[in-house]
């Protein structure tokens, strides 16, 4: 996936917030027909039985193992087969993701089939337990289980990169992010970035921050430090070479890198290679076992 899309999606996930109102496991009555237009998301996992779901003119045959995310504001109809009930885990939640609706932006599917349905069922069980808990940590456990469920859904459902290419705000910012990546070793002015997006610099700053989650100058610094990490992970680049490659003086790189990672550049390199060697030794032992 392109850096632009990855950056924007990760920013939205960073700001993502859910509010779970209810979670349970229930069985419908055989032949039941339920129609509604809820103002919240519905998250289902089918465990038993068969039926049919209609959402906004689309139809889905329900069967065990499916995971479904049903968006709000659409007419929905669940019909169970006349002699079979449908047993399902479910939860209702609201999602706050920012000005652009993430689920619309990514054109996510309503129905996916997880490779490990028992793990997903276990997460629903944790969510239900957390919703009924009276512990002080209740909200943390609800969020933990919910985020794990959403991560499973997103990993199995995939991302529609073609839909991102058709989004005008992302297309504008794409040129800006490419420019930043190509000029990390030198000065990068807000005016130059704004010109690439065909926006006034004052408007561009808020526009950029809304999409990326950082002000332009903050994002440039973030990318410089991330590039520095990548270069430090190589054994052949000196600290001076790294500093030059990211447009910083040695002392400034050391100060900002320590502020960012808690380590000096040289200490980061040392720990990285020590950890890599230990991982390689562990992999060799596992292969020889």
N, C-alpha and C positions, 0 to 999 in steps of 0.2 A: 504494500500500500504506500502511496506517495506520502512524503513527509508532511505536506499540507494537510491532508485528510487525517493522518494519524495524530498530528498535533491538535487539530480542532476537536476530534472525537475524544482524545484523552482529556482535553480541557473540559468538555461537557461532562465526562464521567467524574472529573474532579469536583465539579459543582453540583453533581447529581444528588437529589434528596428525595426520599420516599416517605410517605405517611401511610402506614398500614392500618386499616380500620377494622379488618376482620380476617381470620384464617381458620379453616376447619377441614374436616373430611366428612362428606355426606354421600348418601345414595339417593338418587331420584326414584320416584315411583315408576314402574313400567308404563310406557306409553305417555308419560307426562310431556306437556308442551309448555314451555316457559318463554314469554316474550318480554323484552324490556329495552330501554335505552338509557343505560346508566351513565353517570357523570364521572365515573372512576374507571381505572384499569381493572380488568379481571385477569387473574393468572390461574390457569388450571393445569392439573396433571391427571390424565385419565388412568385409572388403575384397573377398572373392570367394567364389563358391559359394552354395549355399542349404541350409537345414536347418531344424530346429525345436528350440526351447528350451522346456522346461517348468520352471516355478519355483513351488513351493507350490500346485499345482493350476491355475496360469495357463499359457497356451500362447502362444508368440510364433513367427511365421514369420520366419526369419532371411534377410536379403538384404543385399547390399553397401551401405555407407553408414550403417548403423545403429550407434549408440553405446549400449551397455548397461551399467548398473550393477546388479549382482546382489548382494543383501544376504546376510550370513552367516546360518547356522543354519536354512536352508531346503533342502528336498530339490530337487536340480537335475538335469535330464536333457537332454543335448545329443544330437541325432540328425541326422546328415548324410544327404542323399539318397543312394540306393543307388549312383548312378553319378557323384556329384559330391563333391569334398572341400570343406571350408570353410576358407578362409584368413582368419586374424584376428590383429590386434594384441591383446595382453592384458597385464594386470598383476594381481597379488594384493596387497592391502594391508589393513592394520588402521587403524581410525580412532578417535581419542579426541576426544570433543566435549563432555564434561561430563556432568552428571547426566541431562539429557534428551537422548535420541538424536535428532539433527537429522534424519536421514533418515526416521525414524518420525514425527517432529513435522510435517514438511512433506508427508508422503504423496507422496514423489517417484516418478515413473514409472520403470519398469525400462528401457524402451527409448525413445530419442529419435532424431531424424534431423537432424544438424547441417546448416546451410545451406552450410557450407564444409568438406566432408569431407577435402579435401587438407590443410587446416590442422591438423585433428585428427590425421590420419595422421602429419603432420610432428612433432607434439608427442609422439606415441607413439614415433617414431623417436628423438627427443631423450631421452626417458625410458629407452629401451633402451640407448642409448649411455652415458648417465650411470650406469646400473646396472653396466655393464661397465668403467667408468673406474676408474683407480687414482689419480686426481688428488686432492689435498687438498680440492678444491672439490666432490668427488663428491656428498656429501649435499646441498649447496646446489642443485646442478643437478637432482638427483632431486626435491627438494621443489618447485623452480621449475616443472618440467615437469608434475608431478602436480597442483599447484594450478591451472595453466593448463587442464589437462584437466578437472578438476572444475568450474572456472568455466564452461567451454564447455558441459558437461553441464547445469549448473544454469540457464544462460541459455537454452538450447534447451528444457529441460524445464519451466521456469516454476515458480511457487510456488502451492500450493493454499491460498489465504487462507481459504477456508471451513473447512478443517481446523483452522486456528489459532483461529478464533472458538469452536470447540467445546472448546478446551483450558482447563480451569478455572484453572490458575495464570496463564495469560496474560490471562484475563478479569479476574482480580483486579487484576493489575498495570496493566491498561489504564486503569482509573479513576484510578490514582495518577499515571501519566504525563500523562494529560489535565489533571489538577489542577495538576501542575508547570508545564505549558505555559501555563496560564491565570493563573498567579500568579508569574511570573518577576520582576515589578516590585516584589514585596513579600516579606515574610518567609514562609518555608516550613518548618514544624516537622516533625520526624520523627513526632511524636505524631499530627499531622493526617494524614500520609500513611498511617501504620499503621492509623488508624481507618477510612480508605477501603477498606483491604484486609481489615478485620475481624481484625487480628492484633495481638498484644502488641508494643509498640515494640522490645523486645529481640530478639524472634524475627523481626520484620519486617526488621530491618537485614540479617541473614544471608539471608533469603528474597529480598529485593530484589537483593542483590549476586550471588546465585547465578543469577538470571534475567537481570539487566541487565549484570553485569560490573563495576559500580561500587557503592560504598556510596551510600546515598541522598544524603548531603551532597555527595559527589564528583560524582554525576550532576547534581544541581541546579546546581553551579558550572559543569560542562561545558555544560549547556544555556544558562546565562546567557551564557557566552562565545561559544557558537555563535550565539545570538540577536544578540549585540553585533556579530559579524562581518556578519550579514545587514543590520543597520541601518547599519553603517558603509559598506556597499556602495551605499547611497543617498546622493545628494549634498545632500539637504535637511535631514538630521538633524545637529545639533551633537553634540559629544562629551558635553556635559552631558545632552542629551536621551537619548542612547544609554545613559549611565550610569543615568539615572533609570528607563528602560524595563526595565533588567535588575536593578534593586534594589541598585545599588552607588553609593558615592561616587566622584567623578571620580578621585581619587588611587588608590583601591583598584582600580577598573576598569583604570587604566593599568598598575598593578603586575601584576595577575593576567593581563591580556591580553598583556603583554610576556613573562611567564613561559610562557604557553600558546603564543604564535605566534612569539616572538622579535622582535616589532615593537611599537612603540607604536600605539595606535589611529589616530592621525593618519597615521603612516607606512604603516600597513596600508591605509587608505583611498586614499592617494596611489598606492601601488603597484598596488592593485586597478584603479583607473580608468586608469592608464597602460597596464596590460596589456590591459584591455578595449578601449581605443582602438587599440592595435596589432593586436589580433585583428580588429577591425572593418575596419581599413585593409587587412589581408591578405585578408579575405573579399571586399572591394570589388575589389581587384586581380584576384582569381581570377574574379569574376563578369565583369569587363571584358576578361579575356584571350581 
